[in-house]
């Protein structure tokens, strides 16, 4: 996903192959892939300082 970021569920609390975790990660991937523009860590840091 390059420099894109998101908050994802903690995979350590879900058993391997858990469908709920997989569905949530698929939804996050879909959201990220459909974002218009480029959001980088540099932009995040700039926004946090404002």
Order of alpha helices (4+ residues) and beta strands (2+ residues): alpha-alpha
